[in-house]
Amino acid sequence: MWIGHDNPQNLLLKDTTGGSYAAPLWQKFMEKIHEGLPDKAIIDEEPSALGLVKKTVCSVSGLLATDACYLDKAGHTPITDWMLESDAP
């Protein structure tokens, strides 16, 4: 999904990202077209068989989350997600 013009300028607000505009629009679209469909796994294998590990990282530093990450006054909370073991902090 593309939102914007075909030049390298930020057309909306300072520090906007795909998560601010494109992702919510894409989420609404995907929720609508999947309405009424059963949940289904996107892979048949266990994530670990694909070299993936689940880690919680600080959304500010990108390092493994510490207690300080949960106290960020700007509201940046840690993120838990799957990643390649070789890329994990």
C-alpha positions as CSV (number, residue, x, y, z in Angstrom):
1,M,0.0,0.0,0.0
2,W,1.3,3.4,-0.9
3,I,0.1,6.7,0.6
4,G,1.9,9.8,-0.7
5,H,3.4,11.3,-3.8
6,D,6.2,10.0,-6.1
7,N,8.8,12.3,-4.7
8,P,10.9,11.9,-1.6
9,Q,9.1,14.5,0.5
10,N,7.1,14.0,3.6
11,L,3.6,15.2,2.5
12,L,1.8,15.0,5.8
13,L,3.3,15.8,9.2
14,K,6.7,15.8,10.6
15,D,8.0,12.4,11.6
16,T,5.1,10.5,10.1
17,T,5.6,6.8,9.2
18,G,3.7,4.0,7.5
19,G,2.5,3.0,10.9
20,S,0.8,6.3,11.3
21,Y,-1.2,6.3,8.1
22,A,-0.8,3.3,5.8
23,A,-1.0,0.6,8.5
24,P,-4.3,1.6,10.0
25,L,-5.9,1.9,6.6
26,W,-4.5,-1.6,5.6
27,Q,-5.7,-3.0,8.9
28,K,-9.3,-1.8,8.2
29,F,-9.2,-3.3,4.7
30,M,-7.8,-6.6,5.8
31,E,-10.4,-6.9,8.7
32,K,-13.2,-6.3,6.3
33,I,-12.2,-8.8,3.6
34,H,-11.5,-11.5,6.3
35,E,-14.8,-10.9,8.1
36,G,-16.5,-14.2,8.8
37,L,-13.4,-16.3,7.8
38,P,-12.0,-18.8,10.4
39,D,-8.6,-18.0,11.9
40,K,-5.8,-20.0,10.2
41,A,-2.1,-20.4,10.9
42,I,0.1,-18.6,8.3
43,I,2.8,-21.3,8.5
44,D,2.6,-25.0,9.2
45,E,6.0,-25.3,11.0
46,E,6.8,-24.2,14.5
47,P,8.5,-20.8,14.4
48,S,11.7,-22.3,16.0
49,A,12.0,-24.7,13.1
50,L,12.4,-21.7,10.8
51,G,15.1,-20.2,13.0
52,L,12.8,-17.7,14.7
53,V,12.8,-16.7,18.4
54,K,10.3,-14.5,20.3
55,K,11.9,-11.6,22.0
56,T,10.8,-8.5,23.8
57,V,12.8,-5.4,22.7
58,C,12.8,-1.8,23.8
59,S,11.1,0.3,21.1
60,V,13.6,3.1,21.7
61,S,16.9,1.3,21.8
62,G,16.1,-1.9,19.9
63,L,17.9,-3.9,22.6
64,L,16.4,-6.5,24.9
65,A,13.8,-4.8,27.0
66,T,14.7,-3.8,30.6
67,D,12.5,-2.4,33.4
68,A,13.4,1.1,32.2
69,C,11.8,0.4,28.8
70,Y,8.4,0.1,30.5
71,L,8.8,3.5,32.2
72,D,9.3,5.6,29.0
73,K,7.5,8.9,29.6
74,A,6.9,9.4,25.8
75,G,4.8,6.2,25.8
76,H,7.1,4.0,23.8
77,T,6.4,0.5,25.1
78,P,8.5,-2.6,24.5
79,I,7.5,-4.8,21.5
80,T,7.3,-8.6,21.6
81,D,7.7,-10.3,18.2
82,W,9.3,-13.1,16.3
83,M,12.6,-12.5,14.7
84,L,15.5,-14.5,13.2
85,E,17.6,-15.8,15.9
86,S,20.7,-14.4,14.1
87,D,19.1,-10.9,14.2
88,A,17.9,-11.0,17.8
89,P,19.6,-8.6,20.2
